[in-house]
Amino acid sequence: MAEQYRTPPDLAAHLVHRADLEGDIQDRTVVDLGCGTGMLALAATLRGPETVVGVDIDPGPLSTARANERKVGSTTSVSWVRADATRVPLRPSVAGTTVVMNPPFGAQSGNEHADRAFLATAAEIASVSYSLHNAGSGEFVESFAADNGGEVTHAFAAEFEVPYQFEFHDDASRSIDAELYRIEWR
C-alpha cells in the first residue's frame, strides 16, 4: 500500500499560490498527478490555467473529486483521468505544462522513494513541477532532478496534520514535517 496522505487545504493553497507567483499556473496546462480527491487540481482552477487534468488510479477519490469540483464552481473545468499517475496516458505540450503533486512519501521499509516514479513522470510531461515530500528528502530530490534534466529552484519547509490511517501509526493524528520543491525540467 502506498503511503499517501490527503493534502490539507491550507497547504494546497500555499503550493498553488507559490506556483501562481512564479507564473506557473495562469494560461498553462496544470496536471495533478495522484490527485486523489482533487485538492491541488481544484485549487489550480481558481488561478486562471488554460486547462487542468487530475490523474488517479483509484475510482473512489476520483468520484469525490468530481463532486468537489461542482462545489468549487470554477470557470475552468478539470479533466479527471483514471490512470496510473506514474504512467500517464497523455502527452501535453511540455513547455506549457506544470505538474502539482503530493506523491506517496514512501518513508516506510519496502516503500522507500515511492515518490521516484511520480518525479520521473513530472520530468517527462512538464517544464516545471511542484511536489511535497517527507522532510529530509532534499538530497534525494535534488539528485533525482539533476539526473533527469531538472534543477530544484525553490525548497520550502511545510508541516501538516496526518490522521491515523496505517497500521504503523501510533497516534490518532500527528503533525509531520514535509518539504515543497519547485523543479524546472529541461
Secondary structure as the mmCIF struct_conf table of DSSP 4:
data_model
#
loop_
_struct_conf.conf_type_id
_struct_conf.id
_struct_conf.beg_label_comp_id
_struct_conf.beg_label_asym_id
_struct_conf.beg_label_seq_id
_struct_conf.end_label_comp_id
_struct_conf.end_label_asym_id
_struct_conf.end_label_seq_id
HELX_LH_PP_P HELX_LH_PP_P1 ARG A 6 PRO A 8
HELX_RH_AL_P HELX_RH_AL_P1 PRO A 9 LEU A 21
TURN_TY1_P TURN_TY1_P1 GLU A 22 GLY A 23
BEND BEND1 ILE A 25 ILE A 25
TURN_TY1_P TURN_TY1_P2 GLN A 26 ASP A 27
BEND BEND2 ARG A 28 ARG A 28
STRN STRN1 THR A 29 LEU A 33
TURN_TY1_P TURN_TY1_P3 GLY A 34 GLY A 34
TURN_TY1_P TURN_TY1_P4 GLY A 36 GLY A 38
HELX_RH_AL_P HELX_RH_AL_P2 MET A 39 THR A 45
TURN_TY1_P TURN_TY1_P5 LEU A 46 ARG A 47
BEND BEND3 GLU A 50 GLU A 50
STRN STRN2 THR A 51 ASP A 56
BEND BEND4 ILE A 57 ILE A 57
HELX_RH_AL_P HELX_RH_AL_P3 PRO A 59 VAL A 72
BEND BEND5 THR A 75 THR A 76
STRN STRN3 VAL A 78 ARG A 82
BEND BEND6 ALA A 83 ALA A 83
TURN_TY1_P TURN_TY1_P6 ALA A 85 THR A 86
BEND BEND7 ARG A 87 ARG A 87
BEND BEND8 PRO A 89 PRO A 89
HELX_RH_3T_P HELX_RH_3T_P1 VAL A 94 GLY A 96
STRN STRN4 THR A 97 MET A 101
BEND BEND9 GLN A 108 GLN A 108
TURN_TY1_P TURN_TY1_P7 SER A 109 GLY A 110
TURN_TY1_P TURN_TY1_P8 GLU A 112 ASP A 115
HELX_RH_AL_P HELX_RH_AL_P4 ARG A 116 ILE A 125
BEND BEND10 SER A 127 SER A 127
STRN STRN5 VAL A 128 ASN A 134
TURN_TY1_P TURN_TY1_P9 ALA A 135 GLY A 136
HELX_RH_AL_P HELX_RH_AL_P5 GLY A 138 ASP A 147
TURN_TY1_P TURN_TY1_P10 ASN A 148 GLY A 149
STRN STRN6 GLY A 150 PRO A 163
BEND BEND11 TYR A 164 TYR A 164
BEND BEND12 PHE A 166 PHE A 166
TURN_TY1_P TURN_TY1_P11 GLU A 167 PHE A 168
BEND BEND13 ASP A 171 ALA A 172
STRN STRN7 SER A 173 TRP A 185
#
